[in-house]
Amino acid sequence: MIQGALRRFGYMLLGVGIVLPISPARADTPPGILVVVQAMDDLVSLDPAEGFELSSEQLFGSIYQRLVQADPADPATLQPVLAASWAAGDNGRSLTFTLRAGATFANGDPVRADDVIYSLSRAVKLNRSPAFILNELGWTADNIDAQLVSVDATHVCISWPASVSPEFALHILTTTVASIVDKREVLAHQQDGDQGNRWLKTHSAGSGPFRIRRYVSREALVLDANPSSPGVAPRIKTLIIRNIADAATRRLLLEVGDADIARDLGPDQFTALKGKPNIRIAQFPSATVCYLLFNTTDRSNPALANPAFWQAARWLVDYRGLAEDLLQGQFSVHQAFLADGFPGALDDTPYHFDPARAKAVLAKAGLDHDIDLTLDVFNEEPFIDIAQSLQSSFAQAGIHLHLRIEAGAEVYARLRSRTYQAAWLYWIPDYFDAHSTASAFASNPEQGSHTLAWRAGWSIPELSAETQQAVMSSDPAERLRLYRDIQRKVQSDSPFVIALQQRSQLAMRSNVRGYRQGLDADMVYYDQVTK
C-alpha cells in the first residue's frame, strides 16, 4: 500500500515538472524543495479577487501581498508591507498610503499607485465571492473609481462612503481580496474583458515570496521562490502543494519521507504518528469555528424553518464527545460565533447532549414524527467522522440525517444556490475584527451580499441593524457590548448550531524549521522554512 501510494505520488509530480526520488525504504524530498500534502479539492481559483475557499486563503499569502497585513503573533497589530506608511484624512473616511520604495512584482515590474488602484477596483467590479468584504466600505462598481486617487506614482489616497473608522478600513485592506496585482501583467492576459480572471485562476501576478510555476487542478501546485519579494526573501527554492484526498495516505507519505509537511490529518493519523522517529506534531491557534447550518428556505421540509427544530438540534450535538473522544483534543467546545482570541468572544457553553430534552422540544412543537434530512459534508477528515457522530446522536430524537459527502467545491455550490437542507461547515474570519464574523452570522440585508444568514434564509432586520450599529460605533466598549449581545441572540435562537473551535495541528518531518501559522486562515507562512 505504501509503495503504491508513493508510485502514484511520484508519477503525478512528474506531470508538473518536478521529479522526486521513489524508494520503498526512504524517499526524502530533495534539498531546497518543500513538499506539503493536504486536501485541496475545495480550491476554485488562484485569482485573489475570486478564490475564497480555505485552500486558496492559505496559499494567497505566499503569492500576493497587501498594503498592510496583520502581525501573525498579534493580529490586532498591523504591519506595513507594500505600504511604507499611511495617514488618516481629516474627514475620518480616507487614508493616504506611501508605497514601499523599490518594491517590485515577481516579474520585475515596479509596484505603483496605479497597481493599487487597479487591484482594488478590479476586485469590486469582478464581484466574485470575496468582493463583499470590500463592499463593507461602501464600495460598489459604480462608485469605486471615485474612491481611489493616485497622488503620484508612490502615493495613493483611498476613501470610502461607509460610516466606518480608518482602523476598520485598514483591517479590510489586510484581506486577501485586497491583494495587489500587477496591472500590466494581468491586462496582457485579458480575454473578452475578463480582467485577466481566466489566466489568474492558474497563474500569478503578485509580489509575494513565491510565484506560480504550474497548477494542475486537484493534483498539484508548484511555486518557485521570488527572491525579489519585498521583505525577507524565501529560504527554499520550490514549494509543492499536493492534493492528496485520503488522510491516511498523507500520513504515510510523511512517514516515509515523500512529504515534508502533512495538513488536514485526523485524530487517528496523529495518534499513529506520535513517537515516530523524524516526525513532530505542531499545534497552532486557530479562529476556525464549526457549526451546523439549516436552510429555512427548503420547502420540502418545513421543520427547517421552525425555531423549535433549531432549539432541539442544540441538545442533539454531543459536544464533549466530539471534542474530547472523537477528535482527541484537536477541537474544543465553543458555542458562540466569535472565536476565542477575538475581543468580546463569549466563552459560556449553555448546551450539552440531552436527547430527552430535544424530544420534548420537538413534541411541544408538533414535530414528534420522524424527520429526514440530507446533511452536506466535506469529503475529508475530520468532517466525515463528525457527520457520522451527528447522524447517530440526532437519530436518538427521531431525526434521520442522510449524509451527502462531496468535494468542497460541490458543497459550496449548493450553499451559494441554497439547494441544500443542512450542512456541517466551518467559519474562518476574513480579517481580525468582530464585524467580519458578526456580519456573516447576524446580518441579512435586503440588498447586499449573500452572508451565511442569507444562505440560511434567515430574515433578521433588527439583528442586521444591530450588527450595522456595532461596526459604525467608534467606542470600543460599546462595540464589545453590542457584539456580546448579538452573539447571545445567535447562540440561543438561530438556524446555526455553533459547536466547536479548532486547535490547528499539522505534522512535519523533524528537519523542517521556520514554519509559522497564525490565528486566521491566510496566516500560513512558508517563506522562512528550512530543511
PyMOL commands that set and color helices and strands:
alter all, ss='L'
color gray80, all
select helices_A, chain A and resi 2-15+54-63+113-126+131-135+144-147+166-172+176-178+183-188+197-200+247-256+267-273+302-305+307-314+319-326+355-364+383-395+408-417+434-441+452-456+461-472+476-492
alter helices_A, ss='H'
color red, helices_A
select strands_A, chain A and resi 33-38+68-71+74-80+83-88+94-99+148-152+155-159+210-216+220-225+238-243+261-262+279-284+289-294+331-333+371-378+399-406+422-427+496-502+504-509+516-517+524-525
alter strands_A, ss='S'
color yellow, strands_A
deselect
rebuild
show_as cartoon
